[in-house]
Amino acid sequence: MAQVILPELGEQSKNATVTFWYFKAGDTVKENDDLVEMTTDKAAFNVPSPYSGILKEILVNEGDVVQVGAALAVIE
């Protein structure tokens, strides 16, 4: 199993808000599929899946504020 991590955001942003999950737990995802939409005070962006596999667990909910480096989900 591997974790999906919120990457560095640049522009000195240290956190982002989860706005929308494109998949639900149990779904099969492919590497580079957009998993989740995030927003900062400056922009909206998608976090792609770093791996192919099954999305085993979503660790943060829509509306949650997440710190850079935090785990977003688990892919098996």
MARFI-596203 format. One record per residue: residue number from 1; x, y, z of N, C-alpha, C, O, CB in turn; residue in one letter. Coordinates in steps of 0.001 Angstrom, whole numbers. Last residue first. Glycine has a CB too. Layout:
% MARFI-596203
<NUM,<X,Y,Z>,<X,Y,Z>,<X,Y,Z>,<X,Y,Z>,<X,Y,Z>,a>
...
% end
This chain:
% MARFI-596203
<76,<-3766,720,-2943>,<-3181,-624,-2835>,<-2895,-1153,-4225>,<-2400,-2271,-4371>,<-4126,-1594,-2066>,e>
<75,<-3557,3948,-1590>,<-3789,3128,-2787>,<-3073,1804,-2608>,<-1920,1762,-2177>,<-3300,3854,-4084>,i>
<74,<-4995,6310,524>,<-4154,5109,452>,<-4563,4323,-793>,<-5745,4065,-1024>,<-4293,4224,1756>,v>
<73,<-4821,9923,857>,<-5499,8661,584>,<-4473,7535,576>,<-3264,7764,616>,<-6267,8720,-768>,a>
<72,<-3349,12047,1893>,<-4720,12273,1434>,<-5513,10989,1308>,<-6707,10946,1604>,<-4710,12985,112>,l>
<71,<-957,12998,4295>,<-1528,11919,3485>,<-2981,12232,3161>,<-3751,12632,4034>,<-1418,10559,4219>,a>
<70,<879,16093,4060>,<-81,15205,4730>,<-596,14146,3753>,<-660,14374,2545>,<-1267,16021,5313>,a>
<69,<2390,17873,2645>,<3059,16681,3171>,<2132,15706,3863>,<2548,14604,4218>,<4121,17085,4120>,g>
<68,<611,20727,3668>,<1554,20153,2704>,<2272,18983,3367>,<2710,19085,4512>,<2581,21225,2201>,v>
<67,<-2476,20107,5416>,<-1126,20663,5378>,<-306,19990,4274>,<-510,18811,3980>,<-429,20492,6750>,q>
<66,<-5857,20754,4612>,<-4772,19781,4706>,<-3433,20489,4580>,<-3269,21370,3736>,<-4913,18693,3621>,v>
<65,<-9150,21131,5593>,<-7922,21852,5274>,<-6760,20917,5584>,<-6680,20354,6675>,<-7808,23206,6083>,v>
<64,<-12130,19652,4250>,<-11009,19625,5194>,<-9847,20468,4681>,<-9589,20514,3478>,<-10544,18179,5439>,d>
<63,<-13903,19603,2145>,<-14007,20702,3101>,<-12886,20743,4121>,<-12700,21758,4792>,<-15302,20619,3812>,g>
<62,<-14064,16122,1965>,<-14313,17388,1280>,<-14559,18467,2326>,<-15324,18272,3271>,<-15523,17273,299>,e>
<61,<-11683,14495,4194>,<-13010,14715,3615>,<-13079,16028,2849>,<-12264,16927,3053>,<-14070,14698,4706>,n>
<60,<-8994,12173,4098>,<-9496,13528,4370>,<-10801,13732,3610>,<-10987,13200,2516>,<-8443,14616,3964>,v>
<59,<-8458,9575,3345>,<-8096,9984,4699>,<-8594,11373,5084>,<-8615,11717,6266>,<-6617,9939,4849>,l>
<58,<-9850,6889,1791>,<-9734,8335,1690>,<-9550,8855,3108>,<-10387,8608,3976>,<-10993,8980,986>,i>
<57,<-8532,3772,825>,<-9052,4625,1899>,<-8824,6089,1569>,<-7744,6480,1125>,<-8390,4274,3245>,e>
<56,<-7975,2422,-1586>,<-8414,1681,-397>,<-9076,2565,641>,<-10060,2170,1267>,<-7244,975,229>,k>
<55,<-8182,2387,-4787>,<-8235,3429,-3764>,<-8833,2795,-2517>,<-10051,2650,-2406>,<-9076,4682,-4241>,l>
<54,<-6075,133,-6395>,<-7394,335,-5799>,<-7286,1407,-4725>,<-6411,1348,-3861>,<-7957,-992,-5204>,i>
<53,<-3944,1285,-9063>,<-4371,322,-8056>,<-5778,607,-7589>,<-6571,1237,-8289>,<-3423,330,-6876>,g>
<52,<-1102,3217,-9959>,<-2308,2498,-10374>,<-2654,1504,-9280>,<-1764,943,-8640>,<-2108,1774,-11754>,s>
<51,<77,6327,-8484>,<145,4884,-8716>,<-1160,4399,-9347>,<-2187,5075,-9281>,<425,4124,-7390>,y>
<50,<-406,8945,-7960>,<984,8600,-8274>,<1140,7121,-8658>,<2210,6708,-9105>,<1882,8921,-7079>,p>
<49,<-3139,10698,-9232>,<-2705,9474,-8565>,<-1260,9171,-8943>,<-925,9144,-10127>,<-3627,8285,-8936>,s>
<48,<-2978,14311,-8949>,<-3103,13049,-9686>,<-2657,11858,-8845>,<-1903,11998,-7881>,<-2284,13106,-10975>,p>
<47,<-4856,16868,-7753>,<-3748,16006,-7346>,<-3934,14678,-8080>,<-4932,13989,-7865>,<-3701,15805,-5766>,v>
<46,<-5689,19957,-9317>,<-5958,18544,-9090>,<-4690,17842,-8633>,<-3589,18177,-9070>,<-6514,17882,-10361>,n>
<45,<-6527,23256,-8073>,<-5674,22313,-8796>,<-6083,20899,-8458>,<-6740,20657,-7445>,<-4186,22538,-8463>,f>
<44,<-7071,26753,-7811>,<-7619,25401,-7696>,<-6732,24488,-8536>,<-6241,24895,-9589>,<-9133,25335,-8167>,a>
<43,<-5494,29510,-5997>,<-5751,28663,-7165>,<-6474,27372,-6790>,<-6491,26956,-5632>,<-4443,28331,-7868>,a>
<42,<-5225,31095,-3671>,<-4816,31639,-4968>,<-5249,30811,-6167>,<-5364,31355,-7266>,<-3344,31782,-4996>,k>
<41,<-5877,29796,-1395>,<-6441,31136,-1539>,<-6122,31738,-2903>,<-6678,32774,-3265>,<-5919,32046,-436>,d>
<40,<-6414,26562,-2897>,<-5730,27442,-1954>,<-6393,28805,-2095>,<-7365,28949,-2835>,<-4162,27514,-2227>,t>
<39,<-8048,23419,-3327>,<-7957,24858,-3561>,<-7098,25503,-2476>,<-7059,25065,-1327>,<-9368,25501,-3594>,t>
<38,<-8222,20320,-5153>,<-7837,21088,-3969>,<-7862,22569,-4329>,<-7714,22932,-5496>,<-6422,20659,-3445>,m>
<37,<-9654,17309,-6179>,<-9471,18735,-6460>,<-9220,19448,-5139>,<-9908,19215,-4145>,<-10716,19343,-7201>,e>
<36,<-8255,14092,-6706>,<-8919,15040,-5815>,<-8635,16461,-6291>,<-7534,16777,-6742>,<-8449,14847,-4347>,v>
<35,<-7281,12502,-8835>,<-7936,11905,-7667>,<-8806,12903,-6925>,<-9943,12607,-6560>,<-6901,11335,-6720>,l>
<34,<-6785,12076,-12195>,<-7051,13101,-11181>,<-7836,12465,-10046>,<-8932,11946,-10260>,<-7832,14315,-11786>,d>
<33,<-4428,9569,-13057>,<-5837,9965,-12960>,<-5956,11080,-11929>,<-5294,11033,-10892>,<-6748,8747,-12575>,d>
<32,<-1752,8789,-12752>,<-2026,10107,-13348>,<-3505,10461,-13468>,<-3825,11552,-13939>,<-1412,10170,-14701>,n>
<31,<-2510,5390,-12732>,<-1499,6410,-12513>,<-1842,7643,-13359>,<-2179,7529,-14538>,<-79,5868,-12862>,e>
<30,<-5966,4699,-12115>,<-4759,4533,-12911>,<-3788,5658,-12570>,<-4201,6745,-12167>,<-5086,4521,-14432>,k>
<29,<-8082,2997,-9773>,<-7520,4215,-10359>,<-6271,3859,-11153>,<-5612,2852,-10893>,<-7190,5266,-9259>,v>
<28,<-11065,1529,-8728>,<-9770,1314,-9365>,<-9325,2617,-10012>,<-10099,3265,-10717>,<-9840,165,-10415>,t>
<27,<-12719,2111,-5590>,<-12582,2314,-7034>,<-11171,1986,-7500>,<-10204,2148,-6755>,<-12936,3757,-7408>,d>
<26,<-12560,1994,-2861>,<-12903,765,-3565>,<-12789,882,-5076>,<-12763,-131,-5775>,<-14289,353,-3207>,g>
<25,<-13692,5244,-2215>,<-12952,4086,-1733>,<-13479,2833,-2421>,<-14688,2638,-2547>,<-13063,3956,-192>,a>
<24,<-14216,7137,-5241>,<-14567,6758,-3875>,<-13761,5521,-3492>,<-13214,4836,-4357>,<-16101,6491,-3738>,k>
<23,<-13021,9998,-7137>,<-13236,8573,-6932>,<-13689,8342,-5498>,<-13569,9223,-4646>,<-11951,7762,-7243>,f>
<22,<-12762,12719,-6977>,<-13233,12162,-8246>,<-13554,10673,-8150>,<-14281,10142,-8990>,<-12195,12386,-9322>,y>
<21,<-13623,14924,-4410>,<-12978,13647,-4735>,<-13592,13112,-6017>,<-14815,13054,-6138>,<-13132,12613,-3569>,w>
<20,<-13184,18372,-3888>,<-13964,17324,-4549>,<-13102,16091,-4786>,<-11987,16193,-5298>,<-14542,17835,-5883>,f>
<19,<-11740,20049,-2140>,<-13019,20509,-2677>,<-13845,19394,-3292>,<-15074,19439,-3238>,<-12785,21572,-3701>,t>
<18,<-9679,20517,569>,<-10222,19482,-307>,<-11581,19963,-810>,<-12473,20252,-12>,<-10345,18099,439>,v>
<17,<-7440,23239,723>,<-8740,22692,1109>,<-9184,21653,83>,<-9080,21877,-1123>,<-9800,23820,1238>,t>
<16,<-4033,23446,1852>,<-5049,23540,812>,<-6324,22886,1331>,<-6288,22080,2261>,<-4568,22867,-517>,a>
<15,<-1000,25036,3073>,<-2138,24134,3165>,<-3105,24384,2013>,<-3013,25384,1301>,<-2855,24302,4515>,n>
<14,<1004,26776,2565>,<1339,25651,3439>,<182,24668,3588>,<352,23591,4160>,<1751,26162,4804>,k>
<13,<2340,28716,-13>,<1144,28127,584>,<1551,26899,1381>,<2349,26083,920>,<91,27759,-504>,s>
<12,<4441,29893,-1396>,<4484,29912,57>,<3190,29447,722>,<2959,29746,1894>,<4807,31287,521>,q>
<11,<4359,29244,-4048>,<3716,30493,-3632>,<3606,30613,-2113>,<2766,31357,-1607>,<2333,30595,-4253>,e>
<10,<4104,25665,-3622>,<4716,26879,-4136>,<3983,28092,-3592>,<3083,27962,-2762>,<4712,26887,-5674>,g>
<9,<3216,23254,-2673>,<2287,24057,-3451>,<2925,25282,-4083>,<2345,25880,-4990>,<1155,24483,-2588>,l>
<8,<4220,19863,-2382>,<4544,21281,-2193>,<3694,22115,-3138>,<3475,21723,-4284>,<6060,21550,-2435>,e>
<7,<1416,17484,-2306>,<2761,17968,-2654>,<2978,19427,-2260>,<2046,20126,-1861>,<3001,17807,-4146>,p>
<6,<-95,15277,-196>,<-266,16624,-745>,<1121,17197,-1026>,<1916,17378,-104>,<-1076,17551,241>,l>
<5,<211,11831,-1125>,<638,12945,-274>,<334,14273,-972>,<485,14388,-2188>,<2157,12837,58>,i>
<4,<-1028,8677,-841>,<-1030,9833,-1727>,<-812,11050,-832>,<-1569,11270,114>,<-2380,9944,-2566>,v>
<3,<725,5735,183>,<-62,6922,485>,<60,7951,-622>,<1105,8083,-1258>,<373,7527,1811>,q>
<2,<361,2287,-610>,<1111,3538,-705>,<178,4713,-428>,<-1005,4679,-766>,<1775,3683,-2102>,a>
<1,<839,-1189,0>,<0,0,0>,<878,1244,0>,<1985,1248,538>,<-951,2,1217>,m>
% end
